[in-house]
């Protein structure tokens, strides 16, 4: 009676032309990572943040989450890569980013803001003048941030897109409800 290994090899050989390695597991690939620029964080993350994936950086105030992200951006912009920062609370500090090594020439800063009463009036006037529907409630900062992120993801070409929600969604436990 042939052993399981011999039997497996015979079956694989018989199916080789139709299904290469039909019974062999796919080789595991090592995920590509990009260094954050902070040695201890890179050690804990096994080399850095995953490339082409969503990474969520959370923590209480003054825990270092912004420092980690700025260090990561500094690494990418030093490589002449274009990055984006979507700022839901209009709290990004470009001077601090530059002091942390971020090349501002390589960074698109999208600032979300509430509309002023004058902006709202202008939208309403333009809607009336164009016989369009009256303007509905303006997008919230969260809406603006999510829509801007979607547009940038569709555009492609960014090494990093940071969606900084800050304290935008505390009513949802700092999470965005997807449904």
C-alpha positions as CSV (number, residue, x, y, z in Angstrom):
1,X,0.0,0.0,0.0
2,X,1.6,3.3,-1.1
3,X,2.1,6.0,1.5
4,X,0.1,9.2,1.5
5,X,3.1,11.2,0.1
6,X,3.6,8.8,-2.8
7,X,-0.2,8.8,-3.6
8,X,-0.2,12.6,-3.5
9,X,2.8,12.9,-5.8
10,X,1.1,10.5,-8.3
11,X,-2.1,12.5,-8.3
12,X,-0.3,15.8,-8.7
13,X,1.8,14.3,-11.5
14,X,-1.4,13.1,-13.3
15,X,-3.1,16.5,-12.9
16,X,0.1,18.6,-13.6
17,X,-0.8,19.5,-17.2
18,X,-4.5,20.4,-16.3
19,X,-4.0,21.9,-12.8
20,X,-0.4,22.7,-11.8
21,X,0.2,21.9,-8.2
22,X,-3.5,21.2,-7.6
23,X,-3.0,19.8,-4.2
24,X,-0.1,22.0,-3.1
25,X,-0.9,25.0,-1.0
26,X,-0.1,28.4,-2.5
27,X,3.2,29.7,-1.3
28,X,2.9,32.3,1.4
29,X,4.1,35.7,0.3
30,X,5.7,38.2,2.6
31,X,3.6,41.3,2.8
32,X,5.4,44.4,1.6
33,X,5.9,47.0,4.4
34,X,7.2,50.5,4.5
35,X,9.2,51.7,7.5
36,X,7.6,54.3,9.8
37,X,11.0,55.9,10.6
38,X,10.6,55.0,14.3
39,X,12.8,52.0,15.0
40,X,10.8,50.7,18.0
41,X,7.5,51.0,16.1
42,X,9.0,49.3,13.0
43,X,10.2,46.4,15.2
44,X,6.8,46.0,16.8
45,X,5.1,46.2,13.3
46,X,7.6,43.7,11.9
47,X,9.2,46.2,9.5
48,X,6.6,48.9,9.2
49,X,3.1,49.6,7.9
50,X,1.7,47.4,5.2
51,X,1.9,48.8,1.7
52,X,-1.4,49.0,-0.3
53,X,-3.5,48.4,2.8
54,X,-5.6,50.4,5.3
55,X,-3.9,51.0,8.6
56,X,-5.7,52.6,11.5
57,X,-3.6,54.5,14.1
58,X,-5.6,55.2,17.2
59,X,-4.8,56.2,20.8
60,X,-5.6,58.7,23.4
61,X,-4.6,62.3,23.1
62,X,-0.8,62.8,23.3
63,X,-0.1,59.1,22.7
64,X,2.1,59.7,19.7
65,X,-0.2,58.7,16.9
66,X,0.4,62.0,15.0
67,X,4.2,61.7,15.6
68,X,4.1,58.2,14.1
69,X,2.1,59.3,11.1
70,X,4.4,62.3,10.5
71,X,7.5,60.1,10.7
72,X,5.9,57.8,8.2
73,X,5.1,60.7,5.9
74,X,8.6,62.0,6.3
75,X,10.0,58.7,5.0
76,X,7.7,58.7,2.0
77,X,8.2,62.3,1.0
78,X,12.0,61.9,1.4
79,X,11.7,59.3,-1.3
80,X,10.0,62.0,-3.5
81,X,6.7,60.3,-3.2
82,X,3.4,62.3,-3.2
83,X,1.2,61.9,-0.1
84,X,-2.1,63.4,1.0
85,X,-3.4,64.5,4.4
86,X,-7.2,64.8,4.6
87,X,-7.8,67.0,7.6
88,X,-11.4,66.7,8.9
89,X,-10.9,69.1,11.8
90,X,-8.6,71.6,10.0
91,X,-6.1,70.9,12.8
92,X,-3.0,69.9,10.7
93,X,0.0,72.0,11.5
94,X,2.3,72.3,8.5
95,X,5.1,73.8,10.5
96,X,5.1,70.9,12.9
97,X,5.0,68.5,9.9
98,X,8.0,70.2,8.3
99,X,9.9,70.1,11.6
100,X,9.3,66.4,11.7
101,X,10.9,66.0,8.2
102,X,7.8,66.0,6.0
103,X,8.5,67.7,2.6
104,X,5.5,69.9,2.2
105,X,6.1,70.2,-1.5
106,X,5.2,66.5,-1.7
107,X,2.1,66.7,0.4
108,X,-1.5,67.6,-0.6
109,X,-3.4,69.0,2.3
110,X,-7.1,68.8,2.1
111,X,-8.8,71.0,4.7
112,X,-12.4,70.3,5.6
113,X,-14.4,73.1,7.1
114,X,-17.8,74.2,8.1
115,X,-19.5,76.6,5.7
116,X,-19.8,80.2,7.0
117,X,-23.2,81.9,6.9
118,X,-22.0,83.9,3.9
119,X,-21.0,80.7,2.1
120,X,-24.4,79.1,2.8
121,X,-26.2,82.3,1.6
122,X,-24.1,82.3,-1.6
123,X,-24.9,78.6,-2.3
124,X,-28.6,79.3,-1.7
125,X,-28.5,82.4,-4.0
126,X,-26.8,80.4,-6.8
127,X,-29.3,77.6,-6.5
128,X,-32.2,80.1,-6.8
129,X,-30.6,82.0,-9.7
130,X,-30.1,78.7,-11.6
131,X,-33.6,77.5,-10.9
132,X,-32.0,74.6,-9.1
133,X,-33.3,72.8,-6.1
134,X,-32.7,74.8,-2.9
135,X,-29.4,73.8,-1.4
136,X,-29.8,71.0,1.1
137,X,-27.8,70.7,4.3
138,X,-24.1,71.3,3.6
139,X,-21.8,68.4,3.9
140,X,-20.4,67.9,7.4
141,X,-16.7,67.8,7.9
142,X,-16.9,64.0,8.1
143,X,-18.8,63.8,4.8
144,X,-16.1,66.1,3.2
145,X,-13.3,64.0,4.5
146,X,-14.7,60.7,3.4
147,X,-15.6,62.0,-0.1
148,X,-12.1,63.6,-0.5
149,X,-10.5,60.3,0.6
150,X,-12.6,58.4,-1.9
151,X,-11.6,60.8,-4.8
152,X,-7.9,60.5,-4.0
153,X,-8.1,56.7,-3.8
154,X,-9.8,56.6,-7.2
155,X,-7.2,59.0,-8.6
156,X,-4.3,56.9,-7.5
157,X,-0.7,57.8,-7.5
158,X,-0.4,58.7,-3.7
159,X,2.1,56.8,-1.7
160,X,0.1,57.6,1.5
161,X,-3.3,59.0,2.1
162,X,-3.9,60.0,5.7
163,X,-7.5,60.4,6.8
164,X,-7.2,62.4,10.0
165,X,-10.6,62.3,11.7
166,X,-9.3,63.7,15.0
167,X,-12.4,63.9,17.2
168,X,-14.8,64.2,14.3
169,X,-17.0,61.3,15.2
170,X,-17.1,61.0,19.0
171,X,-20.8,60.1,18.9
172,X,-19.8,56.9,17.1
173,X,-16.9,56.1,19.5
174,X,-14.5,57.7,17.0
175,X,-15.6,55.2,14.4
176,X,-17.4,55.9,11.2
177,X,-20.6,53.8,10.8
178,X,-20.5,52.2,7.4
179,X,-24.1,51.1,7.3
